[in-house]
């Protein structure tokens, strides 16, 4: 009975998609492990700090391309609206991505002034070239996700990951410093173009039209806000550490995040990518939506929580052995950062639930409050060093994310919630 139930759960579309994406992420982590070990032994904390500045800039700028918002609208759209939404989204992508390319290149100069280091200007501009490639494949990628063919997405991930990591190791061995990380990201993005074009028949419209663009941007703007706030929370500690404690301290802190949280985040990303189309497919059926949400949340927690606890408990042993004794000072920070990910499965699933039922504005308002609270706490903590910054990240996430999630779940599924009342009517 129990075995049959387990087989039934593992045979579902959601788990199959997670399997594809999870397999790709596992392969990515295996490839990435070799890269991380190589970089940890060849780069010093200062080099790591420079990499953190460049990649953090890219993380923020990528949000403004509305990649998540426009893609989510394509996934969520009704069947009869898909063609119009895709055609309009294509041109919106070009407008946004071209603008972000120019803005990031201009912003490189004040960023260098902020950190007091002109070495980051050219890498930031080179990294911005990725935005000029995104519009070429973003629509096909979103349609593939809408069709639940996430094995194609997994193929893109694993292919690019393999090439990126091999290139990074080779360039690091050639003593190219931070360029060993920056160049492969740009040079391997065409992998997504080729694979997505080969696996979907959609092609760009011949004429320029922005029909119903307000509908796309209105849906995307709240997701943009949430994504921007998520990126701010995910990177504000880097900004503060780099500004107030120096590039050297930032390098140690950045290493702790990447060596500690990387595996757990990759597993969670696999579940997150599969969950949104899984929920959108039944958003008109309240009972099925509730069942899929809680079932998916349970599946995510079963995989992720033990992984986080195992990784954090083993950190004092594997860090000096794998990465070298020069990174031992990062171990306490690594452990705290690992533990801070424990509420993330619940938080991510609930955020996607709100997007799936069209309540993106609630997601935005809650994230805004949380981000203000988080930023103030970090501004206080940075005075005492990077350990207390990591401790503050842990405390804030353990307190705030479950509160947000419980309130959102009650709003969507509670007896007196607007959605449940509508369902009864």
C-alpha positions, -999 to +999 in steps of 0.1 A: +000+000+000+027+024+010+049+014-019+021+019-044+013+053-029+050+063-032+051+051-068+020+071-076+035+102-061+068+098-079+051+092-113+034+126-114+042+153-139+056+176-112+080+150-099+091+141-135+098+177-142+117+180-109+136+149-119+147+165-152+157+198-136+171+182-105+193+159-126+206+189-145+212+207-112+230+177-098+252+175-129+258+212-126+269+209-090+293+181-099+308+203-127+307+233-104+324+215-076+355+211-097+353+247-107+348+259-071+378+239-059+400+252-087+389+288-081+393+285-043+429+273-047+439+297-075+420+329-066+426+348-034+398+365-013+405+398-032+398+382-066+367+366-052+356+400-040+360+415-075+340+386-090+313+392-064+310+429-075+306+420-112+281+392-107+261+411-081+257+439-106+245+414-132+221+399-108+204+432-102+203+443-138+189+409-150+157+416-130+149+447-150+148+427-182+114+414-169+126+379-178+107+363-150+076+385-153+071+382-191+079+345-190+054+339-162+027+358-182+032+335-212+030+304-189-001+318-172-020+331-202-052+316-216-047+295-247-065+319-271-042+348-259-009+330-262+000+342-298-007+379-291+011+377-257+042+361-273+044+385-302+042+415-279+066+400-254+092+395-281+094+432-288+092+442-252+121+419-245+142+437-271+133+472-257+140+462-222+172+442-227+188+468-250+181+495-224+195+474-196+227+467-216+233+505-220+223+513-184+247+486-170+276+499-191+270+534-178+265+522-142+299+505-142+315+539-135+296+549-104+298+513-092+336+514-095+336+547-076+313+532-049+338+503-043+369+525-050+381+500-076+383+507-114+391+471-122+354+462-123+344+486-151+353+466-181+341+432-167+307+448-159+304+461-194+314+428-210+290+408-187+262+431-200+265+415-235+243+387-222+213+409-223+216+413-261+212+376-265+182+370-241+154+382-264+165+357-291+153+327-271+132+339-242+098+333-258+107+298-269+120+291-234+087+303-218+066+283-242+085+252-235+080+258-198+042+264-205+041+230-222+057+213-193+086+201-214+111+210-188+135+182-200+145+208-227+152+234-200+172+208-182+192+201-214+200+238-217+211+240-181+234+210-182+250+218-216+257+254-207+269+243-172+294+218-187+309+243-211+310+271-185+327+251-159+353+236-183+360+271-197+363+286-162+388+260-151+409+264-182+409+302-179+417+301-142+447+278-149+459+304-173+458+329-144+432+352-158+417+360-124+381+373-123+380+370-162+379+332-157+344+337-143+331+365-164+340+355-199+324+319-199+290+333-189+289+355-220+305+330-244+281+301-235+248+319-235+243+310-273+237+274-260+202+285-249+195+300-283+205+269-303+186+244-281+155+264-277+153+271-314+157+235-322+130+224-298+102+249-304+085+261-336+077+296-325+094+323-345+096+361-341+068+382-357+078+401-389+061+434-380+066+455-349+035+454-327+028+460-290-008+448-288-020+444-252+014+455-239-002+470-208-016+435-199+019+420-201+036+448-182+009+451-155+013+414-148+051+416-150+056+448-130+045+432-097+067+401-104+095+426-113+090+442-080+092+409-061+122+397-081+140+430-075+133+428-038+145+392-038+177+402-056+181+431-032+178+408-002+200+382-018+228+408-026+224+437-001+248+419+023+274+417-005+270+454-011+273+464+026+302+440+033+321+452+003+315+489+010+321+489+048+344+459+054+364+459+022+369+437-009+389+411+011+361+405+036+336+404+007+357+376-009+355+355+022+318+361+026+311+354-010+330+322-009+310+311+021+277+317+003+288+299-029+305+269-013+278+265+013+244+274-001+251+265-038+240+229-037+208+235-016+198+265-038+202+245-070+180+217-057+154+243-046+156+260-080+147+227-097+115+224-076+107+261-081+110+260-119+087+230-120+062+243-095+049+274-113+035+257-145+023+228-122+001+253-102-009+274-132-023+243-150-050+240-123-055+276-111-091+275-121-097+244-099-095+254-062-095+218-049-068+206-073-047+238-067-047+232-030-038+195-034-010+203-058+004+231-036+007+210-004+018+179-022+046+198-040+056+216-008+059+182+010+080+167-018+103+197-018+108+197+020+116+159+020+145+165-004+158+199+007+157+201+045+178+170+051+203+182+025+207+216+042+211+200+077+237+175+063+257+202+045+258+226+074+269+198+099+297+186+076+311+220+067+339+221+093+352+188+078+349+193+041+359+229+037+396+226+047+399+193+029+383+203-004+389+240-007+421+245+014+430+257+049+430+294+038+391+292+038+387+278+073+378+313+086+347+311+063+333+280+080+312+296+107+297+320+081+290+291+058+271+271+085+249+301+093+241+308+056+233+271+051+208+271+080+192+303+067+179+284+037+156+261+058+125+283+054+131+289+017+111+259+003+080+272+021+086+308+011+093+301-026+063+278-030+040+303-013+053+332-035+046+311-066+012+302-054+003+339-051+016+345-086-004+316-100-037+329-086-030+364-100-023+380-066+011+394-075+004+427-058+001+409-024+034+392-030+050+426-038+037+444-007+048+416+017+082+415+001+086+452+003+079+452+041+103+422+046+131+438+025+129+471+045+131+451+078+160+430+064+180+459+052+178+478+084+189+448+104+219+443+081+229+480+084+231+475+121+249+441+119+276+451+095+293+472+122+303+440+140+318+421+110+308+394+085+299+367+111+271+389+125+260+398+090+255+360+084+238+356+118+214+384+109+205+368+076+197+336+094+175+353+121+156+374+096+148+345+073+138+321+100+114+347+115+100+366+085+096+340+058+074+315+077+051+344+089+047+356+053+040+321+041+014+312+068-005+345+061-005+339+023-017+303+027-046+315+049-054+342+023-056+317-006-070+286+011-086+299+043-124+294+048-132+331+046-106+340+020-119+357-012-107+328-034-124+301-013-157+321-012-156+325-050-150+288-053-181+281-031-202+305-052 
